[in-house]
Amino acid sequence: MPSQTIASPNSDPILMFHGAARAVTGSCFRLQTSRGQILIDCGLFQGSKTEKSLNYRPFPFDPRKIAAVILTHAHIDHSGLLPKLVHHGFDGAIHATPATTDLCAVMLPDSAHIQEIEVEQYNARAARRHRDRIVPIYTSADVKACLKCFSEHRTGDWFDVIAGVRARFWNAGHLLGSASIEVEIARDAGNTPVRILFSGDIGPDFKLLQPDPEGPSGIDYLICESTYGDTDREDSSEDHRRKLLAEEVRAAIQPNGALLIPSFAVERAQELISDLGQMMAEGTLPVIPIYVDSPLASRATEVFKKHANELEVGAAFMRGLRSHQIHFTQTREQSIALDHVRGFHIVIAASGMCEAGRIRHRLKNWIWRDEATVLLTGFQAEGTLGRILQQGVPRVRIQGEEFRVRARIRSIDLYSGHADGPELAQWIRERLPLTHDLFLVHGEPAAIDGLANRVHGDVRPERICRPVLDEGFILTDSGASPLAVPAEPRLPPEKVGRLDWHNDLTALILDINDAVAGLADERARSALIRRLRRSLEGE
C-alpha cells in the first residue's frame, strides 16, 4: 500500500486524481484537508484489460482513512467501486441526491451480480486451462453494506461533509439525479475558504429528460469533464434526433432481421424506449416489437417513473413508456428465447460499450448475419468491443469465439448524455471568473486538448492542467502546485485510455486464422504454422 497522507505547507488542501485522468472511466478524486480526507466519486474502470485490472488492485489510499464520499451521479464509472471501498474498511457517509441514491440501489446490485457471474464463467475456463481462480471485486453483501452509507441531500442545500468542509449539489443535466459538486474548505487561521467545483458529467442542451446544467461562478478551482471536448454536434435538436433514429430503424428493417442497440441501462435505454414508442404511436415508424433485454433497465425504469416530476418532459416520457410494443425480459430463459424471435424486431440491451451483460449474447447470435444492424448510441471508450466495432473491423472475438462482422454497424451520437465541445466551453465561461486553475479530466487526450483550445481566450493556458493518473496538486492561495514528490502512478500515462496487449493479441489471432484459411493447400498451411512456431521459440 503506497503512502496515504502527504503534508502540505500552511495546511493547504491537496487534490489527487485517482481516475478519469486522460481517460473517461474510473472517476475518483481525493481531497486531503487538515481535518480529514474525502472522495469525489469512486468509479469502476472500463476499457482495455490493462485499465480494467485497476479495479482488482488495491486503492492508492487507505479506505479506512476516507471520512466521506460525495457522489456526482449513479453511473458505474462514477459509483462502481463504492462497495469495494466499503469492503476494505470505509464506514463514512456517501452523500448523494435522492434520485442518485435510488438509482444506485438498482445499479450497484446489478454490478455485483454481473461480476459474480463473469468470475464464475472465468473460473470455469481457468480450471480447464489450469490457471489461478479469481474472486469478484465485491459481492452482493458488500453492496448491501454500501447502500446503508448513503445520505441524501437536495440540490442547492449546503451540507457538512467533515469538520471545516461543506458542499452542495448543482444540477448537471446529465442523468436523473446527476450533480456538479461545489466544495468549500475552511482555511486555518480564518483565511478565506477555498471554493472548488467538480463538474461531474455535464449534460448537453438537447438532453431529452434533463434540464440544462447549472453551477456557481467566481470559484477558485474548477475540475471539468471533457469527454466530447473536441466534438461539435451539428444539429442536436429533439426533432433531428428522432429523425435520425427513425432513418436508422427504417434502414435496418429486414425480414427476420434485428436491430441491436447496445445501451446504458439507465436513462439512455429509457430515452430510446420513449422516442421509439412515441414515433410508433404517431405513425413515423411502423409497429415493431421492442425487447428491452436488461433486468437493470426494467428496474431503472421504475425509478424514472417514481421521479417523473423531476424530468423536464416527464409526461411525454411516460407516454412513450406505455407503448404496447415494449417488452421487458427479466429471466435468463426469457433472454435466451430472444434468439428464436421471428420477424424484424429491436433489442435494447446493456452494456452500452458492449463490454458485458446480455448484449454480448445478442451479438454472438447476430453479428455474423447480413440481416442485422448494430446501432451504437453513446461514447465508446478505447479498447472496448463497442469502439472496435465502430472502427469497422472485419472480425471480432466475443467470449473466446471468433465471428466475422457482417452486420451493419451504425452510430448516432445524439443520445449521448455528455455536452459537446462548444457546450462545455460555454459552461466553463459561465463559471468565470476563475481565481486559479482549471483541471480537465474525464476525457481522452485529443478531447482534453480540444476543450483546452476552446477556452484558450478565457483561461490562461498556464492555468489549464491535464492531470495524469494518481497525480496530486497542492491547492494554495496563489494557485495549484504539483506535489514535490509525485506518487507513482498505477499505470503510466501512455497505458491509460489506449489499446493494450490483449487487444493486440486478439487482432493477431484473427489475422493468423485468416492467413491460414487463405492458403491454397495443407502443405502451405503447415509451412506457415512451422514458421510461426519457430518465431515463438525464438529461432
ABEGO torsion letter per residue (X at the ends): XBBABBBBBGGBBBBBBABGBGBABGBBBBBBBAAEBBBBEBBBBBEBAAAAAAAABBBABBAAABABBBBABABAAAAAAAAAAAAAGBABBBBBBAAAAAAAAAAAAAAAAAAAAAAAAAAAAAAAAGBBBBBBABBAAAAAAAAAABBBBBBGBBBBABBGBBBBBBBAGABBGBBBBBBBBBBBGGBBBBBBBBAEBBBBAABAABBBBBEBBGBABBBBBAAAAABBBABABAAAAAAAAAAAAAAABBBGBBBBBBBBABGAAAAAAAAAAAAAAAGABBBBBBBBBBAAAAAAAAAAAAAAAABABAAAAAAAAABAABBBBABAAAAAAAAABBEBBBBBBOBAAGABEAAAAAAAAAAABAABBBBBABBBBBGBAAAAAAAGBABBBBGGBBBBBABBBBBBAAABABBBAAAAAAAAAAAOBBABBBBBBGBBAAAAAAAAAAAAAABBAAABBBBBBGBBBBBBAAEBBBBABBBBBABBAAABGBBBAAAAAAAAAAAAAAAAAABABAAAAAAAAAAAAAAAAGX
